[in-house]
Amino acid sequence: MASKRLLPLAAMEKILKQSGAERVSDKAKVALKSVIEEEAEKIASQAVKFAAHAGRKTVKAGDIRLAAK
């Protein structure tokens, strides 16, 4: 997973700074990226299952919201 560049590290820094961090280490950016991508994979997988259960090939926003709960 570490080799995949799904989310940019700059976005991780922006999220942390918007949350109040004055400075952000490179390791913190990488750690946040890893956690977010792992959670996103779980949500996406569950959303695909919800869409399939509903007889659809298309994953919809409602599937994502339901999977995120």
Legacy VTK file of the C-alpha trace (Angstrom):
# vtk DataFile Version 3.0
C-alpha trace
ASCII
DATASET POLYDATA
POINTS 69 float
0.000 0.000 0.000
2.847 2.390 0.749
3.871 2.439 -2.917
0.419 3.497 -4.116
-0.020 7.248 -4.454
-3.779 7.465 -3.991
-3.773 10.535 -1.755
-1.125 13.262 -1.928
0.924 14.010 1.187
0.219 17.726 0.685
-3.463 16.999 1.321
-2.560 15.252 4.590
-0.590 18.318 5.697
-3.510 20.575 4.782
-5.941 18.460 6.831
-3.629 18.495 9.853
-3.035 22.238 9.606
-6.760 22.926 9.244
-7.169 20.904 12.442
-4.817 23.233 14.281
-1.313 21.836 13.786
1.342 24.527 13.386
3.935 22.155 11.975
3.586 18.633 10.571
6.352 16.035 10.268
6.745 13.937 7.141
6.113 10.794 9.220
2.829 12.266 10.481
1.695 12.934 6.899
2.559 9.374 5.870
0.816 7.909 8.948
-2.386 9.887 8.325
-2.323 8.934 4.635
-1.992 5.260 5.547
-4.840 5.335 8.063
-7.170 7.233 5.726
-6.433 4.943 2.775
-6.998 1.801 4.871
-10.332 3.134 6.111
-11.303 4.225 2.588
-10.622 0.716 1.269
-12.859 -0.805 3.951
-15.659 1.661 3.194
-15.325 1.165 -0.563
-15.415 -2.612 -0.237
-18.540 -2.472 1.924
-20.187 0.020 -0.459
-19.579 -2.333 -3.395
-21.277 -5.114 -1.423
-24.279 -2.854 -0.710
-24.588 -1.958 -4.405
-24.381 -5.624 -5.427
-26.968 -6.572 -2.809
-29.283 -3.950 -4.314
-28.732 -5.528 -7.740
-26.626 -2.652 -9.057
-23.182 -2.482 -10.618
-22.980 1.239 -9.865
-21.870 2.323 -6.410
-23.898 5.339 -5.328
-23.314 8.032 -2.724
-25.871 6.382 -0.423
-23.856 3.150 -0.499
-20.763 5.083 0.632
-22.661 6.862 3.408
-24.183 3.589 4.627
-20.808 1.824 4.531
-19.168 4.651 6.490
-21.544 4.218 9.443
LINES 1 70
69 0 1 2 3 4 5 6 7 8 9 10 11 12 13 14 15 16 17 18 19 20 21 22 23 24 25 26 27 28 29 30 31 32 33 34 35 36 37 38 39 40 41 42 43 44 45 46 47 48 49 50 51 52 53 54 55 56 57 58 59 60 61 62 63 64 65 66 67 68
